[in-house]
Amino acid sequence: MSLHNCHIGRHTTGDYFNHEERRVRPLLLTKEECRKLRREIDIKGMTVVPLKSYFNDKNLVKVQIGLCKGKNVRDKRNAIKDREMKRDTDRMMKSFRV
C-alpha cells in the first residue's frame, strides 16, 4: 500500500536533500495490517484517510491513518436539506426579533 496525493512541505533549511512534495510514499505496514485494510476497503467500501502527520526524531514523516465511510447520495441530499432549513429558520428568527 502507498500514500498518494498527500502534500508534505519541503524543509526550510537546505536545498540539496529536499524531497518532492506530492510523491507517492510507501506505507510501512505488516502483512496482517495491510490485509486488514485491504479487506475493509474491498468489502465494505471504506477509504483510508491520513489523519495526522508529524516528523519524528530521525526526521522521518509519521502518518496516522484511519478508515472512514463516505456518505451516499441520499445522505448528502438530507444533509443539504437540513442545512437549508436551519438557514431559513435562522433568517426568520432574525427578522422577527425586536
C-alpha positions in Angstrom: 0.0 0.0 0.0 1.1 3.5 -0.6 0.1 7.1 0.2 -1.0 9.1 -2.9 -1.5 12.8 -3.3 -0.5 13.8 0.2 1.3 17.2 0.5 4.3 17.2 2.8 6.1 20.5 2.6 9.8 21.0 1.8 12.3 21.7 4.6 13.1 25.4 5.0 16.8 24.8 5.5 19.0 23.4 2.7 18.1 22.7 -0.8 20.2 19.6 -1.8 18.5 17.0 0.4 14.9 18.2 -0.1 12.1 15.9 -1.3 9.2 16.2 -3.8 6.1 17.5 -2.0 3.5 15.2 -3.7 5.3 12.0 -4.5 3.9 8.5 -3.8 5.1 7.3 -0.5 5.1 3.6 0.7 3.3 2.8 3.9 5.3 0.7 6.3 2.7 -1.9 7.4 2.9 -5.5 8.4 1.3 -8.1 6.2 -1.6 -8.5 8.6 -2.3 -4.8 8.8 -2.2 -4.5 5.0 -4.6 -7.4 4.6 -7.0 -6.0 7.2 -7.0 -2.5 5.5 -7.4 -4.1 2.0 -10.3 -6.3 3.3 -12.1 -3.2 4.7 -11.6 -1.2 1.5 -12.8 -4.0 -0.8 -15.7 -5.5 1.1 -17.2 -2.5 2.9 -16.3 0.3 0.5 -14.4 2.3 3.1 -11.5 4.6 2.4 -8.1 5.1 4.1 -7.5 8.7 5.1 -4.4 10.3 6.7 -5.5 11.9 10.0 -2.3 13.4 11.4 1.3 13.7 10.2 4.5 14.7 12.0 8.3 14.4 11.9 9.9 12.0 14.4 13.4 12.2 16.0 15.1 10.7 12.9 13.5 13.3 10.7 11.1 10.8 9.1 7.4 11.6 8.5 5.0 9.6 10.5 1.4 9.5 9.3 -1.6 8.3 11.4 -4.2 6.8 9.1 -7.9 5.9 9.7 -10.7 4.2 7.9 -13.8 6.2 7.0 -17.0 5.6 5.2 -18.3 8.2 2.7 -21.9 9.4 2.5 -24.2 8.1 -0.2 -26.3 10.3 -2.4 -29.4 10.0 -0.2 -27.4 11.1 2.9 -26.0 14.1 1.1 -29.4 15.3 0.0 -30.7 15.0 3.6 -27.7 17.0 4.9 -28.2 19.7 2.3 -32.0 19.9 3.1 -31.4 20.1 6.8 -28.7 22.8 6.4 -31.1 24.9 4.2 -34.0 24.5 6.6 -31.8 25.7 9.5 -30.6 28.7 7.5 -34.2 29.6 6.7 -35.4 29.3 10.3 -32.4 31.4 11.4 -33.4 34.1 8.9 -37.0 34.0 10.1 -36.0 34.3 13.7 -33.6 37.2 13.0 -36.3 39.1 11.1 -38.8 38.7 14.0 -36.5 39.8 16.8 -37.4 43.2 18.3 
